[in-house]
Amino acid sequence: MARRKGRPVDGVLLLHKPAGMTSNRALQIAKRMYFAEKAGHTGSLDPLATGVLPLCFGEATKFSQFLLDADKRYRSTFRLGVRTATSDADGEVLEEKSAEDITLAQVEQALTAFVGEIEQVPSMYSALKHEGQPLYKMARQGVEVERKARRVTIYSLRVLDFRSGPAAEVDVDVHCSKGTYIRSIAEDLGVALGCGAHVKTLHRSGAGAFDEGRTVTLEALEAAQEQGGYPALDALLLPPDSPVASLPALELPEQSGYYFRQGNPVMDPQVYRIGDQGDIVRVFLSASAAQPAQFLGLGELTEDGRVAPKRIIANRSA
């Protein structure tokens, strides 16, 4: 008898990742609770970090790249006067210096240099891979490799609070592009102020259109599982098209929907009204008396008024 690989669960879970746990560990715990056959996260958070970690199950994994590419929001506390090997509180202390003379005005002035398009050199303790191996694993082995600077965008960087003293701390709110390393901002701020700095706490408050107000903790998942089993857990999932919800929607009649699902471009008069050639849209099978509108996948608008399949999801009811 073939071993079951899991349930065909489709959707997005907005998990509130706890501190002290890797993103992959959090993913595996949730995947086991759902007994899901397929799942993946959409961008790692450091073990130190907490907050929004979207998990994609089943057919939703086909759209996880949209979340990987999305802007992120963070709240973080930078500790001034202490430089660590990892640029965060988990690393070995390399240098300590009093930050008593640092003022709020100095911090705010220094942070202006990090707003806009900037170059960042990834930390050796990042999840970025070199020749197939994560940098943080190489760093733990005492190996350091050259990393190329990467261009990222900091849309806003606000000081929320400043606590002066020998171990001064600054709370910041950051809205940034994908691939931004908050620990690098802390480290560079420490260099600019001449006292060193590291990330004391880090919390992801938003990923794309998803914010922390909609997240679910692992404890809440356990409670749902105990009280209502799989139906209760499934009720916590967002639809598979949630990662692409900002894209325009196009509904096809039954016959066109059938051919689209078979991988064929189809004509539809809405194409000329919904967008331009090359635009990507969400495609649905029009609602009927028997069922609501059904998400079919993503399509690309063509010059001749058709929508061509780009990413089709499986028809679980077939």
N, C-alpha and C positions, 0 to 999 in steps of 0.2 A: 504494500500500500504506500502510495507516494506521500511524503511528508508535507504537511501544509506549510506554506511560506508566509501566510498571513492573510488578513482581510483586505479586500479591494477598497480601501478608504481613500476618498478624494476630498481635498480641501486644505485650508491654511489655518494653523493654530498659532495665535500670537502668544508665545510663551514669555513669562517674566523669568528670565534666567537668574538664579540665585548666585550670590558671591561664593567663591571657592570651588566652582565647578566649571569644567570645560564645556564649550558649546556642544561638542560631540557627545559628551556624557549626558547632557540634558536631552539631546535629541534621542539617544538610545533609550533613556528612561521613558520618554513620551511614546516612542514607537512601540515599546513593549506593552505599555498600558493599552494602546489602541489595537495591538496585535496587527499592525499595518504591514502590508507586504512591501511597501516602498515609502521612504521618507528622506528628507534632506533639509539642512538648515541653509540660511541665506546670508552667510557672512559671519565669521567667528567673532565672538566676544572673548576677551581675555578672561581667565579664571577669576581675576580680581573684580571684573565688571559685573554689573547687574543690568536688568532692563529688557527692552524689546528684542526678542529673538524669534522672528517668524520661521515657523517650521512648515514645509510643504509636504503634503501627503499625496501619494498616487499621481493622478493626472496633473495636479497643481505643480508638481516638480518641473513640468515642461515650461513653466513661466517663472521659475525661480531667478533666472538671470535678470529679470526686470527689477527684482528686489535687491539683488547684488549691486546693480548699477544705480540704485536710487540714492538720493541724498539722505544723510543721517543727522540726528540731533543728539547731543550729549550734555549732561551736566557732570562737572568734575571738580574735585578739590585738588589744587596744587599745593604741595608743601614746599615752602621756600627754605633755603639754607641747608638742604640735604640732597646730595647727588647719589643715586644708586646705580648698580650695574645694569638693571633692566629699565630704568627710568620710571619705575613704579614702586609701590610699597612692598612688593614681594621680593625685590632684589636686594642683594648685599649692599650695605652702605659703603660708598667709596670715599666720600668727603663730607664733612660737616663744617658749616660756617654760619655765624650769627646773621640773621636777616632783620635784626632789630631796627636798623636804620632805613629799611625799605618802606616807602610810603605808597598809599593807594594811587597817587598821581603818577608815580614812577611805573607802577604796574600797568596802569591803563595806557600810558604812553608807549611802553614797550610792546604791549599787545597789538597796537595799531599796525605794527610791522608784519603781523601774521594774517591780516585780513585781505582778501582778494586771492588772486592766483599766486601760489608760492611753490617753491621747490622743497621737497622733504626727502631726506635719506632714510629709508626704512630701517627700523631698529633690528639688531641681530636677534632680538627676542620676539620678532613678529612671526606670523604664520606664513609669510611669503616664502615661496620655495626656491631653492637653488639646486639645479640638477636633480629635481624630483624630491629633495629633502627639505622639510620646513627649517627655516633659519633658526628657530628657537631650539630645535634639537641639536643643531650644529653648535650653537652657543653654549649649551649645557655640556658639550664635549670639549669645550675650550677652543673651538675652531671659529675663526672670523674670516669672512669673505668680503670682497668689495661689493658694495651695493650702489646701483645707479640712483641718482636723485629722480624723484617722480613728481610731476606737476599735479597739484590738487588745488581745490578752491575752498576757501573759508568765506562763506557768505555773511556770517555775522559771528562775533566773538564778544560777549558781554560779561562784565564783572557783576556777579550777583551779591557778593559779600567779600569783605577783606578784614582779616583779623591780624593786627600787627603784633610784633614781638620777636624774640630771638628765633622762634619756630613759627614764623608768620604763615598764614594760609590764605589762599584766594579761591573763591568759588566762582566758576565760570559756566556760561551756557554757550555751546558751540553748534552752529548749523554749518555743515560742511558737505563736500562731495564724497563719493565713494573713495576708499583707499586712504583716507586721512588718518594719520596716527596722532591721537591726542597726547600720548606720552612724548612724542617728538615736540609738540608745542610746549609742553611743560619743560622739557629739557632745554629747548632753545630760549624759553623765557628766563630760565635760571642763568644761562650764559649771558643774556642781555643785561640782566640785573647784577651779574658778578657774584652771585651767591649760591648758584646751583638750585635745582628744583626737581621734583618728581611728582607723579600722579599718586595721590593718597587714596582717592576713591573715584570711580568712574561708573556712570549710569547712562545707558542709551535710552533716551526718552522718546525717540521717534525713528522710524525707518520708512522712507517714502511717505505714503499717505497714512501709514499706521502709527498711532501714538500709544503711549503707555496706559492710557485710560481703558483700553480694550484688552489688555493682557490678562493671562490666566497663570496662576502659580502652579507648581508641581503639587502642592498641597491641595489646591482646588481640584486638580485632575484626579487625585487619589480619592477625594470625597465624592466626586461625581461618579467615579468607577464603582465605589462601594454602594452608593445609593441607587444608581440607575443603570449600571453596566454600560455596554457599548452605545445604546441609544443616547444616554446622557452625555457621554464623551463626544459623540458625533455632533450633538447639538451645539457644542462649543466651537465647531469649525466654521470658518468663513468659506464662501464658495470658491471653487477652483480658479475662477477668473478674477479673484480679488487682487492678485499682483498686477493685473493689467486693467483694473477698473477705470482708470483715467482715460483709456482709449475709447473712441466713438463706438457705438453699437449699431450693428446692422442685422435686421431680422429677415430670414429667407423663408419663403413658402416651402411646403413639404417636399415637392419635387426637386426644387433647386437645392434644398438642404441635403437631400439624398445624394445628389451628384457631387456637391461640395465635400461631403464626408468621404466620398470615394476618391477624392484627390483631384477633382476636375474644377477648373475655373467656371464660374457661372455668371450669366448676365443678370443685372438687377437695376431698375431705374433709380434706386436710392443712391447708387454709387456716385452719380454726378452731383448729388446734394450733400453727401456726407463728408467728402474730402477730395483730395487731389491724387494724381497718379503717384504710386509709391507709398501712400499712407497705409499704416497698419490699423486694422479695426477688429473689434470683437464680433464674431459672427454667431448668431443664434438661430435656432429653428423656431419659427413663429409659434406662439401659444395656441392651443386648441382647447376644445371642451374637455379633452381627456387629460391634458398636462400643461403646465406653464411653459414659458419660453425656455428652450434647452440650449445651453452653451455648447457650441460645436468646436470652437477653437479660434485661431487668429487667421485673418486673411489680408492680402495686399491688394489695394485697388490698382487696376490696370488702366492704360490709356483708352482702351476701347469699351469702357463701361462695365467691366467684369470685376469680380472679386476672386482672387486666386488663393487657394489654401496655402498657408505658411506653417501653421502648427495646429494639427488636429488632435483632439482628445478622443480617447476610446469611448465607444458607446457601451456602457456597462449594462444597459437594458437589452442589448441585442442578443 
